Amino acid sequence: MAGSRRTRELKDIDRQEVLQALAQARSSLIEARRCMRPRSGLSRSAEAVISEIDDFAYVLTGTRDHFHLKAHGTPARSDRKSD
């Protein structure tokens, strides 16, 4: 029998669950990497997994920096004077 693959699309709720799990894994890897020697094989491996998580998030969300901190800025100043 010819092997047939079943694929199913992720529903929005499944997508959010996957992203939450990826975020937790990514955060754990970043925390663990802080205790590692910077150029060790283990540190490089952790960095590679973090990169793969970012790539997978890109496939799910369409943005490469989904897990990166968003810059917070000052709201635009209004030129209108209060009366």
Rosetta silent file (secondary structure, phi, psi, omega in degrees, C-alpha in Angstrom):
SEQUENCE: MAGSRRTRELKDIDRQEVLQALAQARSSLIEARRCMRPRSGLSRSAEAVISEIDDFAYVLTGTRDHFHLKAHGTPARSDRKSD
SCORE:     score description
SCORE:     0.000 S_00000001
   1 L     0.000  132.246  177.755    0.000    0.000    0.000 S_00000001
   2 L   -68.914  130.915 -178.009    1.326    3.379   -0.916 S_00000001
   3 L   -69.283  124.211  175.972    1.857    5.393    2.245 S_00000001
   4 L  -107.895  136.958 -179.435   -0.551    8.250    2.518 S_00000001
   5 L   -98.995  137.442  174.077    0.173   11.050    4.887 S_00000001
   6 L   -99.884  128.479  174.538   -2.504   12.735    6.833 S_00000001
   7 L  -122.454  144.859  177.060   -1.974   16.372    7.461 S_00000001
   8 L  -134.639  141.809 -179.991   -4.190   18.570    9.446 S_00000001
   9 L   -79.212  147.482  176.879   -4.055   22.284    9.781 S_00000001
  10 L   -74.690  130.913  173.305   -3.605   23.795   13.174 S_00000001
  11 L   -74.678  164.223 -179.418   -6.713   25.464   14.469 S_00000001
  12 H   -57.538  -41.002 -179.194   -6.280   28.876   16.037 S_00000001
  13 H   -68.732  -38.744  176.000   -6.541   27.440   19.536 S_00000001
  14 H   -62.822  -40.973 -179.476   -4.007   24.717   18.724 S_00000001
  15 H   -60.237  -43.737  179.739   -1.703   27.367   17.282 S_00000001
  16 H   -66.010  -39.002  177.924   -1.860   29.366   20.509 S_00000001
  17 H   -64.041  -42.175  178.783   -1.166   26.281   22.606 S_00000001
  18 H   -64.002  -44.881  179.933    1.850   25.435   20.454 S_00000001
  19 H   -63.062  -37.715  177.916    3.154   29.007   20.661 S_00000001
  20 H   -65.332  -42.701  178.683    2.770   28.999   24.448 S_00000001
  21 H   -64.858  -41.258  178.196    4.702   25.739   24.730 S_00000001
  22 H   -64.247  -40.224  179.455    7.409   27.067   22.405 S_00000001
  23 H   -62.429  -41.734  179.575    7.638   30.279   24.425 S_00000001
  24 H   -66.200  -44.394  178.979    8.124   28.310   27.630 S_00000001
  25 H   -62.551  -43.341 -179.173   10.768   26.057   26.062 S_00000001
  26 H   -62.393  -44.761  179.442   12.581   29.052   24.560 S_00000001
  27 H   -62.000  -41.996  178.343   12.569   30.875   27.877 S_00000001
  28 H   -63.605  -41.095  179.070   13.936   27.811   29.679 S_00000001
  29 H   -65.689  -40.080  179.090   16.730   27.431   27.129 S_00000001
  30 H   -64.568  -42.388  178.696   17.693   31.084   27.432 S_00000001
  31 H   -64.383  -43.866  179.936   17.802   30.782   31.222 S_00000001
  32 H   -65.178  -36.683 -178.080   19.881   27.583   31.058 S_00000001
  33 H   -64.961  -25.234  179.094   22.264   29.132   28.544 S_00000001
  34 L   -63.530  -25.709 -178.780   23.131   31.863   31.052 S_00000001
  35 L   -92.261   -3.510 -176.118   24.888   29.234   33.189 S_00000001
  36 L   -95.359  155.098  171.977   26.853   27.744   30.298 S_00000001
  37 L   -64.183  136.074 -173.072   30.246   28.708   28.980 S_00000001
  38 L   -55.532  -37.708 -174.873   29.535   31.018   26.026 S_00000001
  39 L  -107.567   16.242 -178.737   31.347   29.026   23.350 S_00000001
  40 L   -73.372  160.754  177.428   30.707   25.529   24.644 S_00000001
  41 H   -61.752  -36.808  179.797   29.049   22.898   22.502 S_00000001
  42 H   -65.725  -41.935  178.063   26.101   22.833   24.881 S_00000001
  43 H   -64.095  -42.486  178.256   25.622   26.587   24.599 S_00000001
  44 H   -65.326  -36.103  177.522   25.797   26.416   20.803 S_00000001
  45 H   -66.003  -43.158  177.471   23.277   23.576   20.812 S_00000001
  46 H   -61.002  -42.772  178.639   20.884   25.577   22.980 S_00000001
  47 H   -61.647  -38.392  179.169   21.269   28.535   20.613 S_00000001
  48 H   -65.213  -40.886  179.212   20.484   26.271   17.647 S_00000001
  49 H   -67.460  -40.343  177.087   17.284   25.019   19.301 S_00000001
  50 H   -59.633  -42.318  178.619   16.262   28.606   20.130 S_00000001
  51 H   -63.261  -40.986  177.738   16.806   29.505   16.471 S_00000001
  52 H   -65.369  -37.946  176.412   14.661   26.555   15.352 S_00000001
  53 H   -61.892  -44.172  177.919   11.913   27.648   17.760 S_00000001
  54 H   -61.589  -40.048  178.056   12.018   31.131   16.219 S_00000001
  55 H   -64.041  -41.917  179.687   11.806   29.599   12.730 S_00000001
  56 H   -66.124  -39.929  176.763    8.818   27.477   13.727 S_00000001
  57 H   -62.415  -35.189  177.374    7.121   30.529   15.258 S_00000001
  58 H   -62.663  -41.718  178.490    7.697   32.322   11.964 S_00000001
  59 H   -62.871  -39.476 -177.461    5.855   29.556   10.128 S_00000001
  60 H   -77.391  -33.971 -171.744    2.956   29.824   12.576 S_00000001
  61 H  -112.506  -22.816 -177.009    2.751   33.606   12.872 S_00000001
  62 L    86.456    4.775  178.462    4.440   35.098    9.828 S_00000001
  63 L  -129.846  132.115 -176.408    6.799   37.160   11.968 S_00000001
  64 L   -74.382  -21.707 -175.912   10.377   36.230   12.815 S_00000001
  65 L  -107.958   33.792 -177.775   10.463   38.180   16.070 S_00000001
  66 L   -55.874  -41.000 -177.039    7.311   36.784   17.661 S_00000001
  67 L   -92.464   -3.613 -178.586    9.114   35.895   20.900 S_00000001
  68 L   -78.212  150.590  178.485   11.405   38.913   20.989 S_00000001
  69 L   -64.305  136.254  177.594   10.695   41.715   23.383 S_00000001
  70 L   -84.499  137.582  178.497    8.734   44.493   21.815 S_00000001
  71 L   -67.230  133.995  175.898   10.226   47.937   22.166 S_00000001
  72 L  -105.419  133.305 -176.381    8.230   50.132   24.431 S_00000001
  73 L  -128.724  177.593  178.329    8.193   53.751   23.574 S_00000001
  74 L   -82.416  135.357  178.122    6.596   56.950   24.607 S_00000001
  75 L   -61.354  152.273  179.907    3.140   57.540   23.152 S_00000001
  76 L   -59.317  138.744 -179.853    2.929   60.214   20.508 S_00000001
  77 L   -81.002  136.437  178.703    2.531   63.669   21.949 S_00000001
  78 L   -85.496  135.791  178.628   -0.637   65.469   21.078 S_00000001
  79 L   -82.741  -10.114 -178.938   -0.231   68.986   19.682 S_00000001
  80 L   -74.988  137.172  177.537   -3.683   69.912   20.934 S_00000001
  81 L   -93.302  141.013  178.083   -3.781   72.059   24.040 S_00000001
  82 L   -75.649  136.194  179.474   -6.252   71.242   26.789 S_00000001
  83 L   -95.723    0.000    0.000   -8.753   73.999   27.354 S_00000001
